[in-house]
Amino acid sequence: MQVYGDLQSGNCLKVKYIADALGVPYEWRDVPSGTGATTTSEFLALNPAAQVPVIVLDDGRVLAQSNAILRYLARDSRFLPADAFAAAKVDEWLFWEQYSHEPYVAVARAHVVYKGHTIESRDANLVARAEKALDRLEQALSGSDFLTGPALTIADIALLAYTRLSPQGGFDLTGRPAIRRWIAACEQELGLPALAAVN
């Protein structure tokens, strides 16, 4: 399998996290964001949406969209429940992540990390929406080890990537103990370095 992505991108890190956790062999093809690499004719032949991540399976089939890739790679594994309702609860978080978390937390971070702007110059409305999303996560994790219960699923992997990197975008997690506990638990299960080593 080939994975086209940018290791600064949380959406791409999701794919790396699940592939590594499952021991899926892959070749990483670096596609740096903001360089025009996703608009070449070669890349657009893989994904006309000009976005990473993209995976190319050994038989040549192509799949894009980080959470679709997560679902595909996690099938028949401990990271995606077999029970239909439990799997739908995972999907509930996957859809929320792309609609209510990533557009705010990730975009505010990109303002700082990719564009080189100051934390103070971030859009106030964007920051408020991101803080609201982080508050929602804190609330959900206050009574549960992981997002859908006692076991880590791709719901956690999907939300871990940008939440874990959110301090790079100026978000303070010190007042969110449930999120910090959850990040540490996810890191331990996935074999990732501690948050402090990332930010």
C-alpha positions as CSV (number, residue, x, y, z in Angstrom):
1,M,0.0,0.0,0.0
2,Q,1.1,3.5,-0.7
3,V,0.1,6.4,1.5
4,Y,0.2,9.9,0.0
5,G,0.3,12.5,2.8
6,D,1.9,15.2,4.9
7,L,3.1,14.3,8.4
8,Q,2.2,17.8,9.6
9,S,-1.4,17.1,8.8
10,G,-3.7,15.5,11.4
11,N,-5.8,14.0,8.7
12,C,-2.8,12.2,7.3
13,L,-1.5,11.2,10.8
14,K,-4.8,9.4,11.3
15,V,-3.9,7.0,8.5
16,K,-0.4,6.5,9.8
17,Y,-1.7,5.8,13.3
18,I,-4.1,3.1,12.2
19,A,-1.7,1.5,9.7
20,D,1.0,1.3,12.3
21,A,-1.4,0.0,15.0
22,L,-2.6,-2.8,12.7
23,G,0.9,-3.6,11.3
24,V,-0.3,-2.8,7.7
25,P,2.8,-2.4,5.5
26,Y,2.9,0.8,3.5
27,E,5.2,3.1,1.7
28,W,4.8,6.8,2.7
29,R,4.8,9.2,-0.2
30,D,5.4,12.7,1.2
31,V,3.1,15.4,-0.3
32,P,3.8,18.6,1.5
33,S,0.8,20.9,2.0
34,G,0.9,24.4,0.4
35,T,3.5,23.5,-2.2
36,G,1.3,22.8,-5.1
37,A,2.1,19.0,-4.9
38,T,-1.6,18.1,-4.8
39,T,-2.4,20.0,-8.0
40,T,0.0,18.2,-10.3
41,S,-1.6,16.1,-13.1
42,E,-0.1,13.0,-11.5
43,F,-1.7,13.6,-8.1
44,L,-5.0,14.8,-9.5
45,A,-5.2,11.5,-11.4
46,L,-5.3,9.9,-7.9
47,N,-7.6,12.4,-6.2
48,P,-9.3,15.1,-8.3
49,A,-10.2,16.8,-5.0
50,A,-6.5,17.7,-4.7
51,Q,-6.4,16.6,-1.0
52,V,-4.3,14.3,1.1
53,P,-4.4,11.7,2.5
54,V,-4.8,9.2,-0.4
55,I,-4.0,5.5,-0.3
56,V,-3.3,3.3,-3.2
57,L,-3.9,-0.4,-2.5
58,D,-1.7,-3.1,-3.9
59,D,-4.3,-3.9,-6.6
60,G,-4.2,-0.2,-7.7
61,R,-7.5,0.9,-6.2
62,V,-7.5,4.4,-4.7
63,L,-9.2,5.7,-1.6
64,A,-9.3,9.3,-0.3
65,Q,-10.8,11.0,2.7
66,S,-9.1,10.3,6.1
67,N,-12.1,8.9,7.9
68,A,-13.1,6.6,4.9
69,I,-9.5,5.3,4.9
70,L,-9.7,4.7,8.7
71,R,-12.9,2.7,8.3
72,Y,-11.5,0.7,5.5
73,L,-8.2,-0.2,7.2
74,A,-9.9,-0.9,10.6
75,R,-12.5,-3.3,9.2
76,D,-12.5,-6.6,11.1
77,S,-10.2,-5.2,13.7
78,R,-10.6,-4.2,17.4
79,F,-10.7,-0.6,16.3
80,L,-14.2,-0.8,14.6
81,P,-17.0,-2.7,16.5
82,A,-18.8,-5.5,14.7
83,D,-22.1,-4.5,16.3
84,A,-24.1,-2.2,14.0
85,F,-25.1,0.3,16.6
86,A,-21.7,0.4,18.2
87,A,-20.2,1.0,14.8
88,A,-22.7,3.8,14.1
89,K,-21.7,5.5,17.4
90,V,-18.1,5.4,16.0
91,D,-19.4,7.0,12.8
92,E,-21.3,9.6,14.8
93,W,-17.9,10.8,16.1
94,L,-16.2,10.6,12.7
95,F,-18.9,12.8,11.2
96,W,-18.7,15.3,14.1
97,E,-14.9,15.4,13.8
98,Q,-15.0,16.5,10.2
99,Y,-17.9,19.0,10.6
100,S,-17.5,20.5,14.1
101,H,-13.8,19.9,15.1
102,E,-11.4,19.7,12.2
103,P,-12.7,22.9,10.4
104,Y,-11.9,24.9,13.5
105,V,-9.1,23.3,15.5
106,A,-7.1,22.3,12.5
107,V,-7.7,25.5,10.6
108,A,-6.7,27.7,13.5
109,R,-3.5,25.5,13.9
110,A,-2.8,25.8,10.2
111,H,-2.9,29.6,10.6
112,V,0.1,29.3,12.9
113,V,1.9,26.2,11.7
114,Y,1.6,26.5,7.9
115,K,1.1,30.2,7.4
116,G,3.5,31.3,10.1
117,H,1.1,33.8,11.7
118,T,0.9,34.6,15.4
119,I,-1.5,32.9,17.8
120,E,-2.8,36.3,18.6
121,S,-3.8,37.0,15.0
122,R,-6.1,33.9,14.7
123,D,-9.7,34.6,13.7
124,A,-11.8,35.0,16.9
125,N,-14.8,33.3,15.6
126,L,-12.7,30.3,14.5
127,V,-11.1,30.1,17.9
128,A,-14.4,30.2,19.7
129,R,-15.8,27.4,17.6
130,A,-12.6,25.4,18.2
131,E,-12.8,26.0,22.0
132,K,-16.4,24.8,21.9
133,A,-15.4,21.6,20.1
134,L,-12.6,21.0,22.7
135,D,-15.1,21.6,25.5
136,R,-17.5,19.0,23.9
137,L,-14.6,16.5,23.9
138,E,-13.8,17.2,27.5
139,Q,-17.4,16.7,28.5
140,A,-17.7,13.4,26.5
141,L,-14.4,12.0,28.0
142,S,-15.1,13.0,31.6
143,G,-17.2,9.9,32.1
144,S,-15.6,7.5,29.7
145,D,-12.1,6.0,29.0
146,F,-12.6,6.5,25.3
147,L,-15.2,8.2,23.1
148,T,-17.5,5.2,22.6
149,G,-16.7,3.3,25.8
150,P,-13.9,1.3,27.5
151,A,-12.0,0.5,24.2
152,L,-10.1,2.7,21.8
153,T,-11.7,2.9,18.3
154,I,-11.1,4.8,15.1
155,A,-13.4,7.5,16.7
156,D,-10.5,8.2,19.1
157,I,-7.9,8.0,16.4
158,A,-9.8,10.5,14.2
159,L,-10.1,13.0,17.0
160,L,-6.7,12.4,18.6
161,A,-4.7,13.7,15.6
162,Y,-5.7,17.3,15.7
163,T,-6.6,17.5,19.4
164,R,-3.1,16.2,20.3
165,L,-1.5,18.9,18.1
166,S,-3.9,21.7,19.1
167,P,-1.4,23.4,21.5
168,Q,0.6,24.2,18.3
169,G,-2.4,26.3,17.3
170,G,-2.6,28.1,20.6
171,F,-5.1,25.9,22.4
172,D,-4.5,25.3,26.1
173,L,-5.3,21.8,27.3
174,T,-4.1,22.2,30.8
175,G,-7.6,23.0,32.0
176,R,-9.0,19.9,30.2
177,P,-7.9,17.0,32.4
178,A,-10.1,14.4,30.7
179,I,-8.7,15.3,27.3
180,R,-5.1,15.1,28.6
181,R,-5.8,11.7,30.3
182,W,-7.4,10.4,27.0
183,I,-4.4,11.6,24.9
184,A,-2.0,9.8,27.2
185,A,-4.1,6.6,27.0
186,C,-4.3,6.8,23.2
187,E,-0.6,7.4,23.0
188,Q,0.1,4.4,25.2
189,E,-2.2,2.1,23.1
190,L,-0.8,3.4,19.8
191,G,2.9,3.5,20.8
192,L,3.2,7.3,20.2
193,P,5.6,9.7,21.9
194,A,4.1,11.7,24.8
195,L,2.2,14.9,24.0
196,A,5.0,17.0,25.5
197,A,7.4,15.7,23.0
198,V,5.1,16.7,20.1
199,N,4.2,20.3,21.0
